[in-house]
Amino acid sequence: MPPIPSPIVEADHLVYEYPGLRALDDVSFRIGAGDITALVGPNGAGKTTLLRCLAGMDRPLSGDIRIAGIDVVDEPRRSHRAVGYLSDFFGLYADLSVRRCLAYVAAANGVADDALDALVESTAHDLGLGARLEQRAGELSRGLRQRVAIAQAVIHAPRVILLDEPAAGLDPEARYQLGELFLALRARGMTLVISSHILAELETYSSDMLILRAGRLVEHRRLGAAPEALAWVELHVTSSLHAARSALTAHTAVSAVETDDTRPGWLRCQVHGDADARAALLGELVAGGVGVAHFAVVREDLQQSYLHSLARTRDTAAPGAGEEPA
């Protein structure tokens, strides 16, 4: 990933170990202000551990973390003013009203008493909770409790919000509304890092993808900005599919070929080089007798990109890296 000017989140050579288990193994990355980063990876990849380290909840064995210029490792309490954190299994005070839940968290994060009421009102309004302020948290639906938890995470106007599986257990409508909320928070100038297994929904609002596997950083890149020198091309051939696949597999500019069993005659291949290289490949296919009815660069969706990244590294996982405890 190209250098990010003035990153708001900086992690350098993070190592975290549970007894007999390395959950983070030399993890380094930068996140730019205003980005929404999808943090993805298999179960036990180290995602929750990474978020807890970024939030100043856990101290890494070694490495450095800076958020909004604050050294999280050396000054975790100070960093909490710049960070909002929603854990996977969040808790609310069920017997408190929504108003009191928000006021309590705001006060705990240093909001002045004379600013509390106005801040609670504005935050509740922004998150669609204005009509629920006097209702007890324990009486709310799962989706509304999730909104209260997010309101607690953002009420002190943090620069960075860390969310661990925020859509877990929500119905499709609530998950859609959550995605709209994330975009609204980004529009307010906040930077989000979101861990989730629901890749199709992450794609609707994420600007970047960060993949962990067995505690190691597999890939960190901008979404929707595949490098010009490497692209996936979709083809529809009217001649022999076997001949087309053989020609593509043997070509020096092609590094991967996939057939689509659901659509006869369709293939995908990964081509190295710029537009001229792809044009030359098409010309060689036609000159070689392959009938090509369709030839176009396709953008990988988030799930395809994630699976291809994991496939490239599946056989290179470091010995000793492993899953984090349940």
Phi, psi and omega per residue, in radians:
M1 nan 2.362 -3.114
P2 -1.123 2.741 -3.138
P3 -0.992 2.490 3.134
I4 -1.787 2.083 3.122
P5 -1.169 2.332 3.100
S6 0.833 1.051 3.125
P7 -1.116 2.574 3.122
I8 -1.627 -0.430 3.072
V9 -2.108 2.201 3.117
E10 -2.284 2.156 3.076
A11 -2.162 2.282 -3.089
D12 -2.267 2.035 2.986
H13 0.915 0.850 -3.126
L14 -1.283 2.322 3.029
V15 -2.267 2.270 3.077
Y16 -2.394 2.339 -3.104
E17 -2.265 2.347 2.852
Y18 -1.603 2.885 3.129
P19 -0.933 2.011 3.120
G20 1.308 0.213 -3.029
L21 -2.579 2.216 3.088
R22 -1.698 1.930 -3.079
A23 -1.536 -0.523 3.043
L24 -2.260 2.304 -3.010
D25 -2.271 1.605 3.061
D26 1.036 0.959 -3.096
V27 -1.631 2.179 3.119
S28 -2.367 2.420 3.082
F29 -2.929 2.950 3.060
R30 -2.291 2.504 3.087
I31 -2.225 2.276 -3.116
G32 -1.434 2.692 3.114
A33 -1.082 2.367 3.108
G34 1.492 -0.005 3.111
D35 -1.408 2.687 2.927
I36 -2.024 1.885 -3.048
T37 -1.747 2.169 3.051
A38 -1.473 2.035 3.105
L39 -1.707 1.912 -3.014
V40 -2.246 2.831 3.135
G41 2.790 2.889 3.139
P42 -1.098 2.878 3.017
N43 -0.969 2.353 3.133
G44 1.406 0.215 -3.101
A45 -1.295 -0.325 -3.096
G46 1.975 0.163 -3.055
K47 -1.117 -0.863 -3.127
T48 -1.120 -0.718 3.102
T49 -1.050 -0.755 3.131
L50 -1.090 -0.807 -3.137
L51 -1.073 -0.713 3.135
R52 -1.147 -0.628 3.071
C53 -1.172 -0.763 3.123
L54 -1.089 -0.614 -3.117
A55 -1.398 -0.059 -3.116
G56 1.324 0.307 3.120
M57 -1.487 -0.594 3.097
D58 -2.158 2.551 -3.138
R59 -1.763 2.163 3.124
P60 -1.175 2.720 3.077
L61 -1.098 -0.686 3.074
S62 -2.717 2.876 -3.135
G63 1.922 2.997 -3.074
D64 -2.221 2.536 3.059
I65 -2.357 2.265 3.040
R66 -2.237 2.276 3.071
I67 -2.213 2.143 -3.089
A68 0.919 0.643 3.090
G69 1.445 -0.003 -3.095
I70 -1.721 2.348 3.087
D71 -1.366 1.835 -3.046
V72 -1.177 -0.611 -3.107
V73 -1.186 -0.758 -3.092
D74 -1.490 -0.500 -3.090
E75 -2.273 1.090 -3.078
P76 -1.078 -0.678 -3.129
R77 -1.142 -0.712 3.112
R78 -1.151 -0.644 -3.116
S79 -1.156 -0.428 -3.112
H80 -1.092 -0.441 3.105
R81 -1.206 -0.435 -3.101
A82 -1.714 -0.069 -3.010
V83 -2.197 2.424 2.924
G84 -1.968 2.362 -3.034
Y85 -2.295 2.245 3.045
L86 -2.080 1.979 -3.126
S87 -1.394 2.884 3.140
D88 -1.043 -0.817 3.138
F89 -1.879 1.347 -3.094
F90 -1.359 2.742 3.105
G91 -2.193 2.567 3.042
L92 -2.178 2.695 3.015
Y93 -1.383 1.743 -2.973
A94 -1.041 -0.536 -3.069
D95 -1.554 -0.111 3.095
L96 -1.555 2.612 3.019
S97 -1.211 2.823 3.089
V98 -1.019 -0.702 3.131
R99 -1.025 -0.807 -3.098
R100 -1.228 -0.597 3.065
C101 -1.037 -0.808 -3.097
L102 -1.225 -0.710 -3.127
A103 -1.128 -0.678 -3.139
Y104 -1.102 -0.831 -3.102
V105 -1.181 -0.685 3.117
A106 -1.071 -0.778 3.136
A107 -1.123 -0.680 3.133
A108 -1.130 -0.413 3.132
N109 -1.733 0.291 2.963
G110 1.574 0.175 3.097
V111 -1.240 2.320 -3.099
A112 -1.133 2.574 -3.089
D113 -1.007 -0.693 -3.069
D114 -1.285 -0.153 3.111
A115 -1.820 -0.109 -3.007
L116 -1.074 -0.911 -3.015
D117 -1.043 -0.837 -3.122
A118 -1.118 -0.670 -3.120
L119 -1.203 -0.701 3.095
V120 -1.083 -0.777 -3.132
E121 -1.086 -0.808 -3.075
S122 -1.209 -0.689 3.133
T123 -1.158 -0.762 3.110
A124 -1.063 -0.709 3.120
H125 -1.119 -0.775 -3.115
D126 -1.092 -0.540 -3.087
L127 -1.793 0.280 3.070
G128 1.215 0.527 -3.109
L129 -2.013 0.169 -3.060
G130 -0.989 -0.646 -3.113
A131 -1.463 -0.041 -3.054
R132 -1.930 0.096 -2.994
L133 -1.047 -0.573 -3.106
E134 -1.646 -0.003 -3.141
Q135 -1.487 2.520 3.106
R136 -1.210 2.474 -3.113
A137 -1.052 -0.631 -3.113
G138 -1.196 -0.218 -3.132
E139 -1.616 -0.095 -3.038
L140 -1.479 2.769 3.029
S141 -1.223 2.914 3.132
R142 -0.998 -0.776 -3.118
G143 -1.109 -0.694 3.132
L144 -1.264 -0.632 3.061
R145 -1.085 -0.648 3.097
Q146 -1.087 -0.702 3.114
R147 -1.140 -0.678 3.098
V148 -1.102 -0.747 3.130
A149 -1.086 -0.708 3.105
I150 -1.190 -0.680 3.086
A151 -1.034 -0.708 3.087
Q152 -1.097 -0.597 -3.110
A153 -1.294 -0.415 -3.028
V154 -1.989 -0.062 -2.988
I155 -1.108 -0.482 3.141
H156 -1.561 0.277 3.093
A157 0.962 1.002 3.124
P158 -1.229 2.731 3.075
R159 -1.355 -0.543 -3.052
V160 -2.276 2.382 3.097
I161 -2.078 2.250 3.141
L162 -1.975 2.134 -3.066
L163 -2.222 2.195 -3.092
D164 -1.865 1.893 -3.136
E165 0.883 0.985 -3.064
P166 -1.213 -0.366 -3.100
A167 -1.667 0.041 -3.091
A168 -1.064 2.254 3.073
G169 1.446 0.013 -3.131
L170 -1.590 2.630 3.081
D171 -1.364 2.938 -3.056
P172 -0.988 -0.704 -3.132
E173 -1.147 -0.746 3.134
A174 -1.143 -0.624 3.118
R175 -1.183 -0.664 3.091
Y176 -1.100 -0.786 3.139
Q177 -1.100 -0.608 3.115
L178 -1.123 -0.734 3.094
G179 -1.061 -0.724 3.087
E180 -1.099 -0.644 3.111
L181 -1.125 -0.734 3.136
F182 -1.063 -0.723 3.113
L183 -1.132 -0.633 3.109
A184 -1.165 -0.681 3.100
L185 -1.140 -0.678 3.084
R186 -1.099 -0.695 3.136
A187 -1.121 -0.410 3.093
R188 -1.469 0.063 3.064
G189 1.688 0.159 -3.116
M190 -1.571 2.643 3.080
T191 -1.847 2.307 -3.056
L192 -2.083 2.438 2.961
V193 -2.139 2.071 -2.985
I194 -2.169 2.095 3.044
S195 -1.635 2.267 -3.136
S196 -2.836 2.711 3.017
H197 -1.731 -0.056 -3.100
I198 -1.602 1.409 -2.970
L199 -1.148 -0.640 -3.107
A200 -1.067 -0.610 -3.142
E201 -1.411 -0.633 3.060
L202 -0.973 -0.649 -3.076
E203 -1.120 -0.479 -3.072
T204 -1.254 -0.346 -3.117
Y205 -2.316 -0.123 -3.071
S206 -1.453 2.515 3.065
S207 -1.774 -0.369 -3.075
D208 -2.463 2.796 3.091
M209 -2.284 2.298 3.078
L210 -2.162 2.093 -3.056
I211 -1.903 2.228 3.008
L212 -1.926 2.536 3.016
R213 -2.559 2.180 3.129
A214 0.889 0.689 3.072
G215 1.459 -0.052 -3.110
R216 -1.948 2.610 3.078
L217 -1.353 2.035 3.137
V218 -1.496 -0.792 -3.087
E219 -2.799 2.562 3.020
H220 -2.491 1.973 -3.084
R221 -2.638 2.856 3.087
R222 -1.291 2.384 3.090
L223 -1.470 2.563 3.120
G224 1.291 0.253 -3.123
A225 -2.400 1.000 3.125
A226 -1.096 2.448 -3.114
P227 -1.055 2.467 -3.123
E228 -1.048 -0.493 -3.060
A229 -1.423 -0.023 3.139
L230 -2.602 2.045 -3.073
A231 -2.489 2.613 2.998
W232 -1.554 2.320 -3.126
V233 -2.075 2.335 3.096
E234 -1.791 2.335 -3.124
L235 -2.211 2.573 2.917
H236 -2.139 2.058 -3.096
V237 -1.889 2.506 -3.128
T238 -1.767 -0.113 3.117
S239 -1.796 -2.738 -3.090
S240 -1.097 2.144 3.099
L241 -1.135 -0.646 3.131
H242 -1.100 -0.748 -3.139
A243 -1.140 -0.702 3.134
A244 -1.134 -0.757 3.140
R245 -1.121 -0.720 3.132
S246 -1.101 -0.725 -3.137
A247 -1.137 -0.721 -3.140
L248 -1.201 -0.748 -3.118
T249 -1.078 -0.615 -3.100
A250 -1.424 -0.212 -3.048
H251 -1.340 2.388 -3.065
T252 -1.197 -0.396 -3.115
A253 -1.524 -0.116 -3.065
V254 -1.852 2.223 -3.087
S255 -1.889 -0.240 3.136
A256 -2.728 2.500 3.121
V257 -2.340 2.293 3.122
E258 -2.272 2.429 3.031
T259 -1.767 2.719 3.140
D260 -1.925 1.809 -3.084
D261 -1.176 -0.310 -3.131
T262 -1.503 -0.240 -3.134
R263 -2.327 1.743 -3.130
P264 -0.965 2.331 3.078
G265 1.557 -0.014 -3.093
W266 -1.810 2.450 3.090
L267 -2.403 2.841 2.963
R268 -2.277 2.440 3.079
C269 -2.452 2.644 3.115
Q270 -1.720 2.138 -3.008
V271 -2.015 2.254 3.066
H272 -1.575 2.388 3.114
G273 2.093 3.044 -3.105
D274 -1.556 -2.897 -3.102
A275 -1.068 -0.615 3.121
D276 -1.128 -0.656 3.122
A277 -1.145 -0.662 3.125
R278 -1.227 -0.658 3.093
A279 -1.115 -0.693 3.116
A280 -1.133 -0.680 3.101
L281 -1.084 -0.786 3.119
L282 -1.056 -0.769 3.136
G283 -1.076 -0.701 3.138
E284 -1.188 -0.644 3.100
L285 -1.096 -0.827 -3.125
V286 -1.125 -0.766 3.128
A287 -1.099 -0.484 3.133
G288 -1.489 0.100 3.066
G289 1.631 0.132 3.101
V290 -1.500 2.126 3.100
G291 -1.423 2.043 -3.072
V292 -1.981 2.003 3.135
A293 -1.665 -0.319 -3.112
H294 -2.629 2.343 -3.132
F295 -2.640 1.880 -3.060
A296 -2.656 2.545 3.041
V297 -1.248 2.361 3.121
V298 -2.092 2.538 3.089
R299 -1.562 2.227 3.068
E300 -1.154 2.390 2.966
D301 -1.382 3.035 -3.032
L302 -1.067 -0.725 -3.113
Q303 -1.151 -0.753 3.115
Q304 -1.082 -0.771 -3.132
S305 -1.098 -0.728 3.131
Y306 -1.095 -0.822 -3.109
L307 -1.160 -0.682 3.112
H308 -1.156 -0.682 3.129
S309 -1.117 -0.746 3.116
L310 -1.154 -0.678 -3.136
A311 -1.077 -0.630 -3.128
R312 -1.196 -0.395 -3.050
T313 -2.020 0.046 -3.033
R314 -1.022 -0.608 -3.078
D315 -1.645 0.113 -3.089
T316 -2.096 0.293 3.130
A317 -1.079 2.441 -3.060
A318 -1.295 2.353 3.035
P319 -1.075 2.409 3.108
G320 1.680 -0.418 3.046
A321 -1.359 2.564 -3.058
G322 -2.804 -2.893 -3.063
E323 -1.479 2.567 3.065
E324 -1.389 2.702 -3.104
P325 -1.115 2.707 3.079
A326 -1.187 nan nan
